[in-house]
Amino acid sequence: MRIDFSEKIPNNVGLKENRRLQRALENWQPHYIQWWRDLGPVESQELDIYLRTAIDIGAEGWANYDYVRMPEYRWGIFLTPPEEGRQINFGMNKGKPAWQDVPGEHRADLRRLIVTQGDTEPASVEQQRLLGKVCPSLYDLRNLFQINVEEGRHLWAMVYLLHTYFGRDGREEAEAMLERHSGDPDKPRILQAFNEETPDWLAFFMFTYFTDRDGKFQLLSLAESGFDPLSRTCRFMLTEEAHHMFVGETGVMRVAQRTCELMREHDTNDVRAHGGIDLPTIQKYLNFHFSCSVDLFGQELSTNAANFYTAGLKGRHRETKFEDDHVLEDSTYRVPEIRGDDIVMVEAPALTSINEHLRDDYVVDCQRGVERWNKVIRKHGVDFELTLPHRAFHRRIGLFAEERFSPQGQRVSEAEWNRRRDEWLPSAEDHAFVRTVMQPVTEPGKMANWVAPPARGVDGKPPDFEYVRFN
């Protein structure tokens, strides 16, 4: 299962043995490179960047570090090794051999799942394309570019599946993923969170913490799929996704740390006067990105999710860890319901509650990072606590989409919402201020004033290493 780097498209799927598929993907490749040049990171084509590249699938050798120019990055197609005798672990096909080809009756649903996942990958690159111009350090710039190239590779992973298993329809869907663009009024990305702007680095850190964490849970669910090529593809993608969330978690932590340092240094809460980002603004950014990300899990009660599960297409994350029958026909799960001004928990069929179960696990996972951020704030003796807003807050999908709730989960009128919106979500003034502190810092070892240095560098290198070389 070693990766063959002698091919035009690096891969470990034996691409050269399928000349027709190889030609189709090589025909798609120039369109991808053109998309990268047009909508990838701006003013970055000639930079030498200290990037990691997969060189093997094994745990000890899947990443290699060296200077690379992004247009020359070896985007490839990598699957984890096949698991001998793998079976479907859930749904009506539980116990049957995992599918190596697309089952005809599930073709449309599988294609939909792959296209939806694939569409998110280039979308995030488009959202982040301007951030390099205002990087807080070379360390951060390198991390941004690492995430960008890996999101690009994740697009390749989904395109490979579409080309290999879905014929003409798959090829057309692969083309369409380069035709839709984040925020495009005529051809937007499929999911709304990927049409939002990422205008500054605080938004980027929040996005990589919250929205990439949704990606983690979606990939974990798809990794359980009875369609084995999809499962193996997602399992490898998860090895790269962890770094994206690390960048987000440590990024927000470093912003909070620097804010607290400025508060103590100047004995004031008004850190804006000293070039810092105040904690209430960090909270408002958190509210926005968390609420957008919980929307990505879909409706609380979903027949589509139930059908995907029953068919064996998409499971619960870490499906085999659950101590139940993995069929769920007679099981229930507690979901929220609005009664008057209150939100109550009621029993619902576990099958149609799959989305909400996944959202619950996601919220628990998010909370762990928030607690680590608060530990940094407490360490500096600052009386402030970051909190996740209630899941009913600022929702555009599902039970709460047409409702107004405060971050504490209290129902409010439309008038109160309009009056207090800027208290709960970033205002135009907040965005304008944060943009003023986004001044580029590109000298090795230097750091923007609004963010603390990292605790350690990349690949054992010191934080002042020249992670990006300007030619």
SETORPA-575427 format. One record per residue: residue in one letter; x, y, z of N, C-alpha, C in turn. Coordinates in pm, whole numbers, plus 32768, in hexadecimal, padded with zeros to 4 digits. Layout:
SETORPA-575427
aXYZXYZXYZ;...
***
This chain:
SETORPA-575427
m80517F8680008000800080008055807F8000;r80D680747FDC812780EE7FD680F581487F65;i810D81C97F7580E0822A7F118143822E7E9E;d811082287E258163822C7DAD817282BD7D81;f81E982F57D97820283807D73823C838E7CE6;s824B831E7CA1827C83277C18820E83507BB7;e819183487BE4812083687B8E810383FE7B8F;k80C2842C7B26809884B87B1E803B84DB7B92;i7FE6847B7BB67F8E84897C2B7FBC84227C91;p8005844A7CFB803183E97D5F7FB9839D7D97;n7FCA831A7DAC7F5982CB7DDC7F8882467E13;n7F3282087E5F7F4C817E7E8B7ED681247E67;v7E9381487DF77E1E80FB7DCB7E3780B77D44;g7EB780AF7D1B7ED7806C7C9E7E9E80B17C24;l7EA981367C217E6881827BB77E9E815E7B2D;k7F2081417B227F5981247A9F7F2480A27A63;e7EE280517AB47EA97FD57A817E1D7FEA7A46;n7DE780637A597D6480847A217D76810079CA;r7DA080EA794E7DC6815A78F87D5281B878DC;r7CDA818178D07C6781D678B37C4D82377927;l7C51820479A07C3D82597A157CB082BC7A22;q7D29828D7A097D9C82E67A127D90835C79B2;r7D66833F79377D5683AB78D57CE9840D7900;a7C7A83D879377C0D842F79637C3A848C79D2;l7C8584577A327CB484AB7AA17D1F850D7A72;e7D7484E37A177DD9853E79E27D9B85AC798E;n7D27859179537CDF85FA790B7C9E865C796C;w7C78862D79E37C3B86837A497CA686DA7A8C;q7D1F86A67A937D8A86E87ADE7DA687777AB1;p7DB087967A2F7DCA88217A087D5D88827A34;h7CDF88537A367C7288A77A677C8588C67AFC;y7CB388617B447CCD88737BD37D3D88D97BE8;i7DAC88CA7B9D7E1D89267BAC7DF389B47B88;q7D9F89C37B237D6E8A477AFF7D178A827B6D;w7CC08A2D7BA87C6F8A5B7C1A7CCB8A887C8A;w7D358A3B7CA67D918A5F7D117DD18AE77CF7;r7DFB8AFF7C7C7E3B8B7D7C5B7DD88BF27C61;d7D5A8BD77C3D7CF68C427C3A7CBB8C5F7CC3;l7CA38BF57D137C598C067D907CA08BCC7E0A;g7D198B9B7DF77D688B717E697DA98BE87EAE;p7E058BD07F0C7E448C3E7F577E848CA57EFB;v7E638D227F127E958D8C7EBA7F298DA77ED4;e7F6E8DD27E6A7FF98DFE7E7280528D967EB8;s803A8D177E9A80838CAD7EE080C78C4C7E82;q80B58C5E7E0080DF8BF77DA181768BDF7DA2;e81C48C467DC082568C3A7DB7829A8C277E3E;l824D8C1A7EA882888C0C7F2D82B98B7E7F45;d83298B717F8983588AEE7FB783278ADA8046;i82D88A73805A82928A5F80D982B989D88115;y82D389D8819582FB895D81DA827E890981F6;l825D88B2819681E18865819B81FC87D181B3;r819A878F81E881A186FE81F3815386C0817F;t81878653814C8149860C80DE814485788103;a80D5853780E880C984A88105812A845B80AC;i817C840580E881D783B0809C81BB831C80B4;d81668300811581438275813380C282778183;i807A820881817FFB81FF81CA801281D7825B;g808181948278809A816482FE80A581D48364;a808C81B583E1808B8219844C8112825E845B;e8180821B843882048253844E823B829F83D6;g81F682998365823382D682F081D4831F8293;w8161834A82C580FF8385826A811B8418824F;a817A84558298819484E48283822984FE8275;n824C854D821182D6857681F882D9860E81EB;y833C8650822C834286E2822C83B3871481D1;d83948778818283F887B7812D83BC883780F3;y8412888B80B983E18904807783A188DF7FF2;v832A89147FDC82DD88F67F63829589767F38;r828C898B7EB6823489F47E8281AA89B67E6E;m814389FB7E9D80BF89BC7EA0808D898B7E19;p80A089D37DA98071899C7D2A80B9891A7D03;e812D88FF7D44817888867D27816088197D90;y810988347DF080E987D27E5780B087547E16;r80DA86E07E4480B086647E05802B86357E40;w7FBF86757E137F3A86487E3C7F2485BB7E07;g7EF885637E5B7EEA84D97E307E6E84957E67;i7E6584137E4E7DF183C27E727E2283527ECD;f7DFD83587F4C7E3182FB7FAE7DBF82BD8000;l7DBD823A80067D5D81F180577DA981A080BF;t7D6E818B81337DAA813281957DA580A3815E;p7DFA804A81907DFB7FC1815E7D737F7C8174;p7D4F7F2181187CCF7EDA812B7CD47E8081A5;e7C637E7281E57C577E1C825A7C1B7D97822D;e7C687D2E82387C3C7CAC82067BBD7C7F824F;g7B587C5882017ADC7C25823B7A847C90827A;r7A9C7D1082597A4C7D7B829779B87D698278;q79667D7E82DE78D57D7282D178927DF882EC;i78157E0182C277C27E7582E377957E648373;n77A57ECC83C477907EBF8454770A7EF38486;f76B17F1F842C76357F5B845A75CC7F5483EC;g754F7F6E841674E27F7483B574B17EEB8388;m745D7EEB8322741E7E6F82F574817E1082B3;n74F67E44828C755D7DF0824F75CA7DC982B1;k75B17DDC833076137DBC839876407D29838A;g76C37D16838F76FB7C918386771F7C6482FA;k76F17CAC829677127C89820C779A7CC381E7;p77DC7C8A8182785E7CC1815878507D52812A;a78B37DA2814E78B27E2E812078B77E318088;w78757E94804F786E7E9F7FBD78F17ED57F85;q79237E947F1D79977EC77ED4796C7F177E5A;d78F07F067E3078B57F547DC478347F927DF6;v78047FF77DB1778B803D7DDB77117FE47DC6;p76C57FC77E2F76477F7C7E1B75E37FD37DD1;g75A97F9C7D6775547FEC7D0F74E580357D54;e74A67FF57DB8743480337DFA745C80A97E52;h74DD80B67E6F750C81237EC5756581867E7A;r7567817B7DF875C381CC7DA875AC82627DBC;a7531828F7DB27512831E7DBC753483557E46;d751483077EAF752F83377F3675C5833E7F51;l761082DB7F2276A082DD7F3776DF83537EED;r76B3836A7E7476E983DA7E2776CC845D7E6F;r7654846A7EA4762F84E47EED768A84FA7F65;l76A684907FB176FC849C8026778984C67FFF;i77BD848A7F95784584A77F68784F85357F32;v77EC85607EE477EE85E77EAB77E4864F7F1A;t778D863A7F7B777E869B7FE777FF86A98036;q783E8636805778BE863D809E7928867E8047;g793086567FC97995868C7F70798887217F5A;d790F87547F5778F787E27F3C792F883C7FAB;t79378807802479698859809379FF88738088;e7A48881A80457ADA882280477B0E889B7FF9;p7AEA88AE7F7A7B1889277F357AD789A57F6B;a7A5F89977FA67A1B8A0C7FDD7A6E8A4F8048;s7AA88A0180A37AF48A3F81107B738A8180DC;v7BAE8A4980727C238A8B80347BFA8B147FFE;e7B878B1A7FBC7B568B987F867B398BFD7FF4;q7B008BCD80637AE08C2680D17B5E8C65810E;q7BCC8C1D81097C458C4681507CAF8C8380F4;r7C8E8C9B80777CF38CBD80137D3B8D41802C;l7CFD8D9F80747D3A8E21808B7D898E2B810C;l7D838DC581607DBC8DD081E67E538DDB81E6;g7E958DA081817F268DA6817F7F5C8E33817A;k7F0E8E9281477F3C8F1C813B7F468F6281C2;v7F058F2A82297F058F6982AD7F2F8F058319;c7F8C8EAD82F77FB38E4383557FF58E7D83D2;p7FDA8E45844880188E7884C380A88E4984D5;s80D38DE2848B815D8DB1849481748D4E8424;l81F38D2D840C82128CC683A781E28C3D83D5;y81E58C24845681AF8BA7848D811D8B988468;d80CF8C00847C80408BFB845C80298BF383C6;l807A8C3C8379806A8C3882E880828BAC82B5;r80E88B6B82E981048AE182C0808F8A8482E3;n80568A9483587FE48A3F83807F6B8A568327;l7F528AD383047EE58AF282A77EFA8AA88222;f7F728AB281EB7F8D8A73816B7F8989DA8175;q7FB489A581E67FAB891281F97F1A88E581F5;i7EC5892D823A7E37890C82397DFE891981AC;n7E24898281667DF1899880DE7E1489248082;v7E9388F880827EB8888C80267E768809804F;e7E6087F580D07E1E877880FA7D8A877A80D9;e7D4A87ED80E57CBF87F580B77CB887D98021;g7D1B880A7FD87D2187EB7F4A7D3187577F30;r7D8187137F817D9286837F707D1286387F95;h7CCA86697FF77C4B8629801B7BE686337FAA;l7BED86A27F5F7B9986AA7EE87BBF863C7E85;w7C4286287E727C7085BC7E1A7C3A85357E48;a7C34851F7EC97C04849F7EFE7B7484857ED3;m7B2084EA7EDB7A9484DA7EB57A8584D17E1E;v7AD8851D7DD57AD285187D427AFA848E7D0F;y7B5C84517D507B8383C97D2A7B0C83697D36;l7AC383737DA37A4F831B7DB579E583357D4A;l79CC83B37D2C796883D47CC7799083A07C3E;h7A0E83B37C197A3C83857B967A3F82ED7B8E;t7A6682AC7BFB7A7B821C7BF879FA81CD7BFB;y799981FD7C46792481AA7C6378A081E07C2D;f789E82597BF3781E82947BCE781582BE7B3B;g787582957AEB786B82AA7A5C785A833B7A34;r7808835079CE77F483D7799877BD84367A01;d775B84087A507723845D7AB97790848B7B19;g77E9842F7B3B785584527B9778B484B87B5D;r78D584A97ADC792E85097A9C78EE85947A97;e786B85997A7D7826861A7A7A7823865A7B04;e780F86097B6B780F863F7BF4789A86737C19;a7902862F7BED798A865C7C0979A586E37BC8;e797586F67B4E798387777B0D793787E47B57;a78BF87C07B84786A88247BC778A988567C48;m78FD88047C8A793B88317D0679A1889E7CEE;l79D088AD7C727A29891C7C5079DD89937C16;e795B897E7BFC790889EA7BC578BD8A357C31;r789989F17C9E785D8A367D1078CB8A7D7D5D;h78AA8AF17D96790E8B3D7DE178D08B757E60;s79208B7E7EC878F18BB07F4878BA8C3E7F3A;g783C8C507F6277FE8CD37F5F77CD8D017ED8;d77DD8CB07E7077B08CD57DEA77178CDF7DEB;p76DD8D507DC1764C8D5E7DC676038D017D66;d76468CD87CFC76068C817C9876278BEE7CAC;k76A38BD07CD476CD8B457CE877178B397D6E;p76CC8B447DDC770D8B3C7E5F77318AAC7E82;r777F8A9D7EEA779A8A197F22771B89DF7F5F;i7718895C7F6E769D89167F947672893C8021;l76CF8940808076AF895A810D76CC89EC812F;q766E8A2B817676758ABB818D76F38AE581DA;a771F8A93823A77968AB98287780F8ACE822D;f780F8A9181B8787F8A9D815C786A8B0C80F5;n78028B5C810B77EF8BD680BD78068C538111;e78258C3F819278438CAF81EA78D38CE081D0;e78EB8D5E81EE79728D9381E079CB8D668253;t7A4B8D5982377AB08D4982A07B0C8DC18293;p7AE28E3382CB7B258EB382AB7BA38ED082FA;d7BBC8E8483647C308EA383B87C5F8E2483FD;w7CCE8E2E84437D0B8DB6847E7CC18D8384F9;l7C7C8DD985417C2A8DA685AF7BBA8D4F8577;a7B7E8D7C850A7B188D2A84C87B538CA78495;f7BCD8CAD84607C108C34842F7C278BD184A1;f7C568C0085127C6D8BA785837BE98B6A85B3;m7B808BBA85B87AFE8B8685E07AC98B208579;f7ADC8B3E84FA7AB08AE384907AF88A5D849B;t7B7B8A6184AB7BC589E384B17BA889968531;y7B8089DC859B7B5A899386147ACE89598608;f7A6C89AB85E379E2897E85E579B689398562;t79D1897784F1799E8940847479EF88C78447;d7A7388CB84577AC1885484387AA287E3849A;r7A76880385117A4C8799856E79CB8757853E;d797187A4850478FF876584C1793287058456;g79988732840879D186DA83A37A06865A83DE;k7A44866384527A7485EB84967A02858A84B1;f799385BC84E679248563850878E0852B848C;q78D8857B8422789F854883A678F884DB836B;l797C84F1836F79D8848D833A79D6840D838E;l79CC841D841279C283A78467794483558447;s78D8839A8429785C8354840678678310837E;l78A58356831E78B6831B8299791F82AC829B;a797D82B282F979E18248830579A281C4832E;e792981C8836578E1814E8389789381148314;s7893815982A2783F81328231785780A38203;g77EC806281DA77F67FDD819F78367FDF8116;f783F805680D7788480648058791880738078;d7964800A806879EC8003809C7A4A806E8064;p7A47808E7FE27AA280F87FB07A8A817F7FF4;l7A0D81A0801279F0821C805A7A26821680E7;s7A1281A6812A7A44819681B27ADB81A681B7;r7B218164815D7BB38168815D7BE781F3813A;t7BA2823980E27BC882C280BF7BBC831E8138;c7B4B8315817F7B33836D81F17B9283508264;r7BB782D282747C1382B182E17C9982F682CE;f7CC782FE82537D458345823D7D3283DB824B;m7CC48411821B7CAA84A082297CAD84CC82BB;l7C80847583147C7B849783A27D0784AF83DC;t7D6D846E83A47DF5848483D67E21851383BD;e7DEF855183527E1385DB83337DB7863E837A;e7D3A861983917CD9867383CD7D01869C845B;a7D48864484A17D6E8662852C7DC286E08534;h7E1A86F684D27E6E876D84D57E1C87EB84C5;h7DB287E584747D5E885A845E7D1E888684E2;m7CEB8828852D7CAC884A85AD7D1388798613;f7D8C8840860D7DF8886E86657E178901864C;v7E1E892885CD7E3789B485AB7DCB8A0D85E6;g7D4D89E285DD7CDF8A3086147CE48A3A86AB;e7CF689C886ED7CF589C987807D688A1B87B8;t7DE08A0487867E538A4F87BB7E4F8AE0878E;g7E138AFB87187E098B8486E97DB28BD98744;v7D3A8BA887647CE28BF287BF7D248BFE8848;m7D668B9588757DA98B9888F67E148C0588F9;r7E5F8C12888D7EC98C7788877E8F8D058883;v7E1D8D1688407DDC8D9A88407DAD8DBD88CD;a7D6B8D5E890F7D3B8D7689987DB08D9289F6;q7E1B8D4789E77E918D5C8A3C7EC88DE98A2C;r7ED78E1589AF7F0E8E9A89977EB18F0789CB;t7E2F8EF289BE7DCF8F5389F37DE08F618A8A;c7DEE8EEF8ACF7DFE8EF38B607E838F368B86;e7EEB8F1B8B397F6C8F5C8B547F618FF38B48;l7F1B90228AE17F0B90B38ACF7EB490EE8B3E;m7E4F90A48B6A7DFA90D58BD77E4B90E98C56;r7EA1908A8C757EF190948CEF7F6190FD8CE0;e7F9D91008C6B800B915E8C547FDE91EE8C60;h7F64920A8C2E7F3392948C2E7EC792AC8C97;d7EA892468CE57E4492518D4F7DC0928B8D1A;t7D8E924C8CB07D13927D8C707CCE920C8C26;n7C4A921A8C187BFE91BF8BC37BFC91EF8B32;d7C24926D8B1D7C1E92A88A977C9E92888A49;v7CAD92098A247D2791E289DD7D269213894C;r7CB3923C891A7CB1927188917D0C92EA8883;a7D13933888ED7D6993AF88EA7DFC938988E1;h7E1A930988FE7EA592DB88FC7EBB9270888F;g7E5F926C882F7E70921287BD7E4B918287D5;g7DFE9168883F7DD290E0885B7D3F90CD8839;i7D13905088387C879030881D7C46900B88A2;d7BE4905988CE7BA8904789517B5B8FC4895A;l7B4F8F9189D37B0F8F0F89E97A7B8F0D89BF;p7A2C8F7889D779A28F7689A679998F65890D;t79F78F9F88C479F68F8E88337A198EFE880E;i7A788EC388557A988E35883F7A1B8DE18856;q79CF8E0188C079548DB788DD78EF8DC6886B;k78E38E3C883478828E5187C678AC8E02874A;y792C8DFE872C795C8DAB86BD793D8D1886D8;l79548CEE875379358C64877A78A28C468762;n784A8CA1878D77BA8C8D877C77968C7986E9;f77D18CCB869477B18CC3860577DF8C4085C9;h785C8C1C85DE78928BA6859A785B8B2585D3;f78408B21865478018AA9868C77758A968654;s77278B01864F769C8AF5862076978ACF858C;c76F28B04853B76F78ADC84AE771E8A4A84A0;s77768A1D84F777A8899484EC7742892D851B;v76F5894A8583769188E985AF762488DA8546;d760F894184F475B18935848575DB88C98422;l765C88B08416768E885283B3766187C383CC;f762F87A784447601871F846275738706842F;g752F8771840374AC875E83C57439875E8428;q73C8872B83FA734E87288449735E86CD84C3;e731A86F38530731D869E85A872E18614858C;l72748612854372358594851B723C858B8482;s727E85258450729B851E83C272828493838B;t7226848A832B720F840982E9728583E7828E;n72C7844D8256733D8431820373AA83EE8255;a73C6842682CB742D83EB83207407835C8347;a738783488365735782C28387736B82628313;n734B828F829B735A823A822573ED8219820A;f7444827E821974D382658205750581FC8268;y74D8820682E4750381A9834B74CD811D832F;t744D811483167410809182FF744E804A8287;a74708097822074AC805C81A8753E803481BD;g757E806A8227760A804B823F766980AC81FB;l7638812281D5768A8183818C76D981DF81E7;k769D8209825676DC826782B276B28243833F;g77148224839376F581F9841B770382688480;r7701824084FD7724829C856977BC829B8578;h77F5830785AA7886830685B678AE829D861E;r7914824F85FC794281DF864E78CD817F866C;e788E8156860378148104860C7823808B8665;t78918043865A789F7FC586A578AE7FDB873A;k78C48055876678D2807187F6784A8075883C;f77DD808287F077598089882E772B7FFE8857;e76F17FF588CF76C07F758901762A7F6A88E8;d76067F598869757B7F438844757A7EE587CD;d75067ED4878E74FD7E718722752D7EA5869B;h75507F28869275837F668616751E7F5E85A4;v74A07F4C85C874327F4F856773D17FC0858A;l73B67FCD860F7370803F864A72DA80478628;e72A17FDD85F372127FE485CE71B97FFC8648;d71E07FC886BC718D7FD5873471C98031879C;s723280798777727880CF87D67245815E87CF;t725981A8883C72338235884072AB82888869;y729F830B885273088369887872C583EC889C;r72FD843388FE72C084AF892C72EB852388D3;v7288856E88A672A085E0884D725486598884;p727D86D2885E7237874A888F71B387618847;e715887A1888D70D787C9885370AE884E8893;i707588A7884570488928887A6FB9891C88AA;r6FA2894189266F1B8946895E6F0889CE899E;g6EBA8A20895B6EAA8AA8898B6F2E8AF28982;d6F5B8B2989F36FDA8B6F89F6704D8B168A25;d702E8A988A3E70918A3E8A7770C289D78A11;i713A89A58A297170893689DD717388BD8A3A;v713188538A12712C87DA8A64716887678A14;m719187008A5A71C986898A1A715F861B8A16;v714E85DE89A270E98576898F712984FE894D;e70E9848A895E71198410891D70EB8410888B;a714683E98832712783DF87A3716A8362876E;p713E833086FB718182BA86C2721682D486AD;a7268827586D972F9828786CE73258293863D;l72E0825085E373078254855672FC82E0851C;t728D83218535727C83A884FD72C88411854F;s730083E785C2734C8443861873E2843A8603;i740D83F6859A749D83E2858274E88467857E;n74B184CA853874F5854C852F7507858B85B8;e749D8586860974A385C6868C7505857E86E8;h750B84FB86DC756C84AE872B75FA84DA8708;l761584E9868776998514865B76B585A3868A;r764E85F98685765F868386B3767E86848749;d763C8630879776588629882776EA86078841;d771C85A387F977A8857B880A780685EB87E1;y77E186328779783186A4874A7838871187B4;v77C8873287F277C4879B8858781E877688CD;v781986F988F6786F86CB8964790286DC893E;d792486BA88C379AE86C6889379D98758888E;c798087AF8860799F883F885D79BA887588E8;q796C884889497977887D89D17A0188648A0C;r7A3F87F789E77AC387D78A1E7B28884489FC;g7B24887489807B8088DE895A7B618962899F;v7AE0898089AE7AB889FC89F37AEB89FA8A83;e7AE689868AC27B19897C8B4A7BB089968B4F;r7BF889698AE87C8889848AE57CA38A198AD0;w7C518A5B8A7F7C608AED8A6E7C498B348AF3;n7BE28B098B3C7BC28B498BBC7C2F8B318C23;k7C718AC08C197CDF8AA48C757D4E8B0B8C63;v7D698B338BE77DCE8B9A8BCB7DA18C208C04;i7D218C408BF37CED8CBF8C277CF78CC28CC0;r7CD08C558D027CD98C4F8D957D698C598DC4;k7DC48C1A8D787E528C1D8D9E7E868CAB8DA7;h7E4B8D048D567E768D908D577E268DE48DBB;g7DD08DA38E0A7D868DEB8E707D198E458E3B;v7CE78E298DC57C7F8E7B8D877BF78E3D8DA2;d7B998E8E8DCF7B138E5F8DF07ABA8E638D74;f7ACA8E008D217A798DF68CA77A788D648C7D;e7A068D378C4979FB8CAC8C1D79B98CA58B95;l79FE8C678B3579C28C4E8AB379608BDA8ABD;t78F08BE48A77788A8B7B8A7F78548B5C89F4;l782D8AE089E177E48ABC896877578AF18974;p77218B30890C76968B5A891176398AE2890B;h75C08AF48935755B8A89892B754A8A638899;r752E89E58880752289B887F574AB89F687AD;a744E8A3487F773DC8A7787B774018B018781;f74748B3587AA749B8BBD878874C88BC886F6;h74918C2D86B074C08C53862A74C28BDD85C9;r74538B9285C8744C8B1D857074008B3E84F1;r742A8B01848373E78B13840373B68A9083C7;i73CD8A23840D73A1899F83E0736689558455;g72F88910843D72BF88BA84A3725688FD84F8;l724088C0856C71D588E785C871D8897C85EA;f724E89B585F9725C8A3E862B726F8AA685BC;a72608A7B853E72828AD484CE722E8B5284CA;e71AF8B4A84EC71568BBD84E4713F8BFE856C;e71908BD685CE717C8C05865771EE8C618683;r71D38CAD86ED72388D05872572568CDC87B5;f72D38CB887CE72FE8C93885473808CDB8875;s73928CFC88F4740D8D3A8922747B8CD0892A;p74F88CF9893D75638C96894F754E8C3D89C9;q74FD8C6A8A2774E08C1A8A9E746A8BBC8A89;g742C8BC18A1373BD8B6789F573368B9C8A1D;q732B8C1F8A3572AA8C5B8A5972688C9389DB;r71E98C7889CD71A18CAA895971928D418963;v71AB8D8788F471A08E1988F2714C8E44887C;s71168EBB888570C68EF1881871208F1F87A6;e70E38F368733712F8F6A86C1716A8FF386E2;a711D9042872D714D90C8875171C890BF87AC;e71C39065880E72359056886772AD901E881C;w72958FC187C273028F8A877273488FF98723;n72F9904D86E2733390B98693737E911D86EB;r7349913287637388919287BE740C915D87F6;r741590D9880B748890A0884F74E5904F87F4;r74C4904C877575138FF9871875A8901A871E;d75C9909B871F765690C18720769890A787A7;e76489088880B767F9060888D76A88FCD888A;w76688F818830767B8EEF882D76D08EBF87B7;l76CD8F08874A77158EE186D0776F8F5486A5;p77DB8F38865D78368FA4863277EB900E85E2;s77FB9089860A77BC90F985C5781891298554;a77E391828503783691C0849B78AD920884D9;e78959246854C7903928B8592796C922885C3;d793E91B585F7799D914F862479F5911E85B0;h79B490FF854179FF90D084CC7A62913A849D;a7A3591B7849D7A8C9223846F7B05923084CB;f7AED922685507B5E923085AC7BC091BD8599;v7B8C914285937BE590CF85857C3990DA8506;r7BFD910F849D7C4A912284217CBE91848435;t7CAC91E6848E7D17924984A27D93920C84E1;v7D8391A285307DF8916485707E3590F78518;m7DF590D884AA7E299071844F7E9390AC83F3;q7F0790C6842D7F7790F983E07FDC908883CC;p800F9077835380679004833880EC900D8382;v81178F9B83B6819A8F8F83F781E08F1A83B4;t824C8F35836B828C8ECD831B83218EBE8339;e834F8EF883A683DA8EE583CF83E38E6C842A;p843D8E0D840E84458D95846184528DB784F5;g84028D73854684068D8585D683B48DF7860B;k83818E4F85B4832D8EBE85DF829B8E9485E1;m824C8ED9863381C08EB48647816B8F328650;a80F58F30861580988FA0862180768FB686B4;n8055903186D6803F905687627FC49017879F;w7F638FEE874D7EE38FBE87827EE18F27879D;v7F4F8EE187847F518E5187967FD68E2987D6;a7FD08DC9883380498D9A887680958D38881C;p81178D29883081648CC887E181358C3A8802;p814C8BDC87A681288B5087C381868B16882C;a81578AB0887081AB8A6F88D582208A258895;r820C89F4881D827589AD87D5825F89BD873F;g82C4899F86F282BB89AC86628289892F861E;v82A08927859B827288B8854882E78859852E;d82CE87D8853783328772851583B287858565;g83A387A885E4841787B8863A846788368622;k8439888985C5847F890785A9845589718610;p84AB89D3862A84868A3D868A841F8A9B864C;p83D58AE3869F83738B42866A83AE8BAB860C;d842F8BCC861C846C8C3285C884AA8BF88547;f848C8B7D852884BA8B3E84AC847D8B868434;e84C48B8883C484938BCA834B84328B6C8303;y83B68B69833383548B0A82FE83268B2B826F;v83338BA9824A83108BD481C283818C2C818E;r83AC8C0C811684178C5B80D783DB8CAC8065;f83F28D2F806B83C28D8A800284328D9B7F9A;n84118D7D7F1F84778D827EB584728E067E68;
***
